[in-house]
Amino acid sequence: MTTDTDVASFIAAVPKCELHLHIEGTLEGELVFELARRNGIDLPYADADQMKRESPFHDLASFLVGYYRNMQVLVTERDFYDLATAYFTRATAQNVRYAEIFFDPQAHTSRGVEFGTVLRGLRRAVVDARRTLDLHVSLIMCFLRDFPAEYAMATLMESLPYREWIVGVGLDSDERGNPPVKFEKVFARARAEGYLLTMHCDVDQPGTLDHIRQALDVIGVDRIDHGVNVLEDPALLAEVVQRGIGLTVCPISNGFVRGSAWEGATKRLLDTGVLVSVNSDDPAYFDGYLTDCFLRVHRETPLSIAEVRTLARNAFETAWLPTTLRTRFLDEVDDAAPR
């Protein structure tokens, strides 16, 4: 008989793939203060504990206030390198074998940091992670949807000299009043340039089902980030299954911004045949990296070892990986056993 201990042991042991991770969302409080000192930036808090206590959030909009404020400490190429390396080290300790990480260049270029500074720092960390940690990483460039589409297009054009370093593009930030169709031309150009496409359809946003439909039919995304509201529309849910669209669900962050409203959503999606994966989103803010997210799903709706294995496989199946690497990682998942 399989026990909770067996499942938890298997969650720790199984090779993992992370597809929904904002690298700026891994900026832990201690690193915020270290970078502030390095760059001569004054913070309105005495320490990381005070910063966390006095920066509460209850929804996406209030979360974004502190999120963008804290990343002001990211200034130099070294800062971005240190940020990414800190996450890669934590991820490796949780047996993450491959990660596709979002970065938000407009959050930095809009305050005077050059695009190349951001990307060179991240790229150097990616190369070093492969060499020193045996962790494979790809970069996904996200556009901020609360900025004009013209700024997104300019950012896309600025990325082209670095095309070989970026696997795809996404869309994040405040979804209210910023539907996918606002960026239709930007994503069409990105597709023409060879980028793969994903897009946030956040939980319980105004018009969320219409946004999911736009992402599928107007933008033509390869994946959807979040997207759990498909559970409210059987026809849309069936279409996501039929098309084989992966949903990158983030159970801990959903709990922070929606309470218990979507508890069990990951298991429900799994049971309906969706290629759902488990991800950590912004773990420095939501107090949980990838293993913690798997454990949260198991606490909400107990999983079998076979279901944990399927969730792990789903992530690798929907990752933007070369076939040889995908096969290698899937074999590792299939060979995994509880510790």
N, C-alpha and C positions, 0 to 999 in steps of 0.2 A: 504493500500500500504506500502510495506517494504521500509524503507529509509536506507541510509548509516549509520545513527545514530543507527538504530535498529540492523543492522548487527554488527557494532562495539561493541554495548552493548552485543550482544550475544557472540561475540568472547571473550569478557572479562569474561562472565559468564560461558561458557561451560567448564566442566571438561576436562583437557588436559593430554596427554601422550607424553612424549619426548623419541624418540628412537635413535636420532643422535646428541649426545652431548659429546664433548671431555672435560673431566673435567679440563684438563690443559688449554683448551681454554676459561675457565671462570675466568682465573687469571687476575682480574682487576688491573689497574695500581697502585691504592692505596695499594692493597695487595702486589704487587711486592715490593714496597718500604718498607712496614712494615716487610715483611719477610727478605728482604735484611738487614735491621737494626738488626733484631733479630739474624741473622746468620753471621753478620760481613762481608757482601759482598758489595764491592764497585760497584756502577752502574755509567755508563758514562752519566747520565742525572741528572739534578737538581731536577726534579719532574715528576709526571706522565704525565702532559700535554706536557712537552718537549719530553718525551719518545715517545709519540704518534705522535707528529709532525715530529720527526726525524726518524721514523721507517715506511716509506711508503711501500706499497706492491701493485703489479698489477697483480700477478698471483700466482699459488700455490707455486712455488719454492721460490719466494721472500717473500711470507707470512711465509713459514716455517722457514726462517732465524730468524726473530724476535720471532716467537713462541718457538723455541728451546732455544734461548738465554734467554728469560725471565724465563723459568722454572728452570734455574740454581739456583734460590732462594729457590726452594723446596728441603729441606734437611732432615728434621726430620719427625717423625710420626705426631707430632703436626701440622706441616706445611700442610701436606696432609689432615688432619682432618679439619683445618681451611678453606682450599681451598674448600673442598666439602661442608662444612656447609654453607659457604657464598652462593654457588649456590643453595643449597636446600632451603635456606631462600627466595631467590629471586623467585625461581620456585614456591614455595608455595603461594607467594603473587600473582602469575599469575594463580592460580587455577590448577597447575600441580598436578595431583593425583598420577601419577606413572612415573618413569623415568628409562631408561636403559642407564647408562653412560659408555662411553669408558674411559679407562685409558691406558697409554703407558709405561709399566714398563721398556722397553729397553731405553727409553729416560732418565731414572734415573739410572738404573743399569750400563749403559755404562759410567756414570760419577762417579760411586762409591757408589751410594745409594743402600742399600740392598733391594731386592724384598719384603721382609717381612715388612720393614719400610713403603713402599708405601702402601701395601695392608692393613696392620693393621690400618693405619691412615684413609684410605677410609672406611674400614669396620666399624670402630667405629662411623664414621659420619653417615653411612647408618643406623646403629642400633638406634642412637640418633634421626635421622630424623623421623623414624617410631614412636618413643616414644613421641617426643615433637611436631612434625608437622603433624602427621598422613599422612606422605608422604612415599610411598613404592618405594624402589629403588633396582635395580639389577646392578651388575657390569659386563662389557664386557671387556675382556683383548684384546688389539690390538697388533699385531706385526707390526714393522716398516719395510715396504717393501724395503727400500733402504739399509737395513742391510742384511747379508747373511741368507739364509734359515736355515743354521745350528744354527745360533744364535736364530732364532725363535723357533726351536725345543728345544734348551736348555732352553729357557724361558718357553715353554710349560711344560717341565718336572719339572721346578722349581715351577710351579703353582700347581702341583697336590696335595701337602699337604694342599692347601687352596681350593680344588675343590668345597667344599660346599658354598664358598663365591662368586663364579664366575659362571654366567649363560651361558656364551658363549665367543667365540673369534671372532676377526675381523682383518682387514688388512687396514692400512692407511699409510700416509706419501707420499713421492714422487713416483708417479706411472710411470714416464717415464723410460722405460727399465726394469720395475719390474712387469711383468704380473702375473696374478693369478697362472699360472701353476708353477711358481718358487716355490710356497709354497704348492704344491699338497700333498706331504708327510706329511707336518706339519698339514694341515687341516684334512687329513685322520686320523692321530693319535688323533687329538683333538676330532673328531667325535667319534672315538672308546672309548675315555675317558668320553664320555657323554656330551661334550660341544655342544651347538648350534652354528651355523656358519653364519656370515655375512661378508661383504667385501665391501670396497670402490671401486666404479667404477666412478672416478671423471669426472667432466664435460670436454668434448672436449680434452681429452688426446690422444696422438698418439696410434692408434689401439684400441680406446675405445670400439667399437662395438665387436671386437674380445675378449676383456677383459670381457665384459658382458657375452658373450657366454661361455667363459672358466669358469666364476664364476658359471654359471648355470649347465653346462654339465660335467666339469672336477672336480670342487670343490664340487658342489652340495649344494650351499648355501641355507639357509632358508630365507634370506632377502638380499637386495642389498642396499648399502648406496650411495646416489646420483642416478646415473643410468639414468639421464634424456635423454641421447643420444639414448635410445630405440625409441624415437620419430622419429628418422631418418630411422628406419628399420621396416616397417610394419609387417614383419614376426616375427621378434624378439619381437616386442611389443605384438603381438597376443599371443606369447608363454608365456610371462611374465603374461599376463592376465589369460591365461588358467591354468597356474601352481599356480596361486594365490600368486605370489611372491610380497611381500611388497617392495616399494621403499621409502626410507627415504630422502625426498627432503628438501633442505635448501635454501629457496628463497633469503634471504638476502645475504648469503655468495656467492651464485651464481652471484648475482649482483655485488659484489665487484670484483670478479676475471674475470667476463665475460661481464661486462657492461649490456647492454640491450639485449644481444644475446639470453638469455633464459627467458625473461619476458613472463609470461603467461604459462610457462611449467607445473606448478602444476595443473592449471585448465585443460589444454589439457590432461594431464595424467588422471585426474579425469573423464573427459568426455569419455575417451576410456575404462573405467572400471578397470584401474590399482588401486591396493590397495595402493594409494599414501598417505603419511603422511607429515605433516609440522613439521619442526625441526629447531633448532637454530645453530647447528654446533659448532662454537667457538664465543659465543656472546660477550665476552670481546673485541674481535678484530673487530667484524662486527657490533657492536653497536645495537644489538637487541636480546632480549630474546624471548621466545616462542610466547607470545601475539603479539609482534611486527612483528614476522614472518607471523602470520595469517593476520595481517593488511596489510602487504606488498602484500601478495597474492591477497587480496581484492582490493587493489589499482591498481594492474596490470590488473586484469580481475575481475570485480565485482562479488561477490559471493552472493548467496541467503543464508538465514538461514539454509535451508535444506542442502545445499552444505557444509557449515561450519560444520554442525552436522556430515555429512558423513566423512569429513576429520578427525574429532575428533574420530569417531568410527573406521575408518581405522587404526589409531594408536593403539588403544586398541585391535583390531582384530588381528593385526600382531605382537603384543607384546608377549614376552615370559613369560606369566602369567599363574598361576594356574586358572583352569576353574571358580572356585568360585569368585575369585577376578575379573576376566575378566567380568563375568556377572554383578557383583556389579557396576563396573565402566561404563559399557555400559548402565546400567539402569540409572545411574546418568546423562550420556550424553543425553539419551532419555527424561529425565525429565527436562532438563535445559531449561530456558527461558530467554529472554533479561532482563537485570536489569532495 
